[in-house]
Amino acid sequence: MESDFWNRFLKNKMAVAGSLVVLLLFAVSLLAPWIAPCDPSAIDLTQVLAAPSSAHLFGTDQLGRDVLSRMIWGARISLKVGFVATGIAILLGAILGAVSGYYGRWVDAVIMRFVDIMLCFPTFFLILAVIAILEPSIWNIMIIIGLTGWMGITRLVRADFISLKERDFVLAARVIGASDLRIIFIHILPNAMASILVAATLGIAGAILTESALSFLGIGVQPPTPSWGNILTAGKDNIDIAWWLSLYPGLAILITVLGYNLLGEGIRDSLDPRLR
Amino acid sequence: MLQYVAKRLVFMAPLLVGITIICFSVMHLAPGSPTDLQTQMNPRASAEAQARLRAMYDLDKPLYHQYWIWVQKLAVLDLGQSFSTDHRPVADKILERLPITILLNCLSLILILALAIPIGVLSAVHQNSLFDKLTSVFVFIGFAMPTFWLALLLMILFGVQLGWLPISGIRSLNYEYLPAGAAFWDLIKHLILPVMLSAFGGLAGLSRYMRSNMLEVIRQDYIMTARAKGLSERAVIYKHALRNALLPVITILGLSIPGLIGGSVIFETIFAIPGMGQLFYMSVMARDYPVVMGILFIGAVLTLLGNLIADVSYAVADPRIRVS
């Protein structure tokens, strides 16, 4: 079973490409202090908005800071936001979906109505409204993206639980006297892990996109902390003179999100070829 | 049919109540009380004056009571007054900006439909062809594209480098002096980029959905029957298959409404379009809570309405839904 998965996964060129992108992103984030050519916050007013050159491969921003170095440090932010926000969403979604699918009846009805209500709100509106009240900071952003992104996972886990709870191994566990909590988390949940893993990978991609859009609008990660989104803000302010500020950070977002999406779809196809 | 619509309406009622509860809770997440803004900056505001102000806004009453008062006002679209210096009613501020946002979203929905359906159908009918492969590359890139970045790039290309399209606002400064035809063209030119971009995200999703739908339908028995009785391939695909593959698209359109409305914040801000999205962004920056909450509520209600319209149109198009 496991070797089947790896066989299929490694044959899927797109999935391998996706995982390479994700691994590269991990490496860049971990090694940021050593591979960044300059200090990301070193201001050099003699080099304001300098075009790409051998000294500054991706040019400099409005304060003369090296764009490449800021992007390398920005990779850390993307990684952090992606994982923490998705972690929160998965935790909430898995627990609510498990409880909803396992107990059914009114518990299910209440949780599903709550999901329906949350889905009525344009997510971006909800995030912005909460940010208007709390301070925009990286932690608040991660928590809010997580708290507004659990609904899909809840539905997914619930559907898995509804079919899994009828299986014999659940009956067997109940016969030997296992508690509900034990059945839910020890027996059934591991069987739903596959779809959770896929949703998590795709969720990270979504969280990175949302964070970059928020930072771009100036309500996400706050300067001077570098993030791909807030470098693009400077790109918009200097749209007619400094194209490099707009081009490279966006390309980084596109490639990263593409990488996570390809990885997620690759995992899904390899877990169950019938789903293709 | 009427019975079906009534059933949907009854189903929507608890959702509407839930929406109001969530809006109300978000509002009360705010640290301190809304009156702090008016009193903290004013050293002369005595404790007694503050208490009076709190009473004026019903803040001295228990939460459930405050909620009830708020809901009663909502029912007559009284969303309170803006905190900004003009102190205008929130409902007025939103309603005057709503038409342009709805216009933009409708235009991009039409564009999505007009492009995604042919793309999806063609790539399903010619599965694994070059066109199909190019489409799937486009779909993957579409899903991963930060659309605000694409907006920046297109602004640089068409606005700054080529100078073909304006990059901000919905009309030129000399709009009022233009003859009718030129004025209309001016409006179109301003709308091209925003509409194209807000359609972009939904386009990828819908064409992929349309493709898999079509692939599924083509494998059905009645398609084989249609072919077996000698119908032309054209009639089989565009009459028998397409009609059935189109049905679920109605639901998907309904589901894509919150994304479109949410996206309007980004596009209206980037292109300086005076719609509800831009008002929302400005109010968030200015911490104008009544406006923020008003738009949050309106946005959710619009989504709910969109879903209702989608449900009802589905029932019109597919009689099976009405019966079951």
Interface residues (C-beta under 8 A of the other chain):
Chain A: R113 F114 D116 I117 M118 L119 C120 F121 P122 T123 F124 F125 L126 L128 A129 V130 I131 A132 I133 L134 A205 L209 S212 A213 F216 L217 G218 I219 L232 G235 K236 I239 D240 W243 S246 L247 P249 G250 I253 L254 I255 V257 L258 N261 L262
Chain B: P14 L15 G18 I19 I22 V26 L29 A30 P31 F140 I141 F143 A144 M145 P146 F148 W149 L150 L152 L153 M155 I156 G159 V160 I167 P258 G259 I261 G262 G263 V265 I266 T269 I270 F280 Y281 S283 V284 M285 R287 Y289 V292 M293 I295 L296 G299 A300 T303 L304 N307
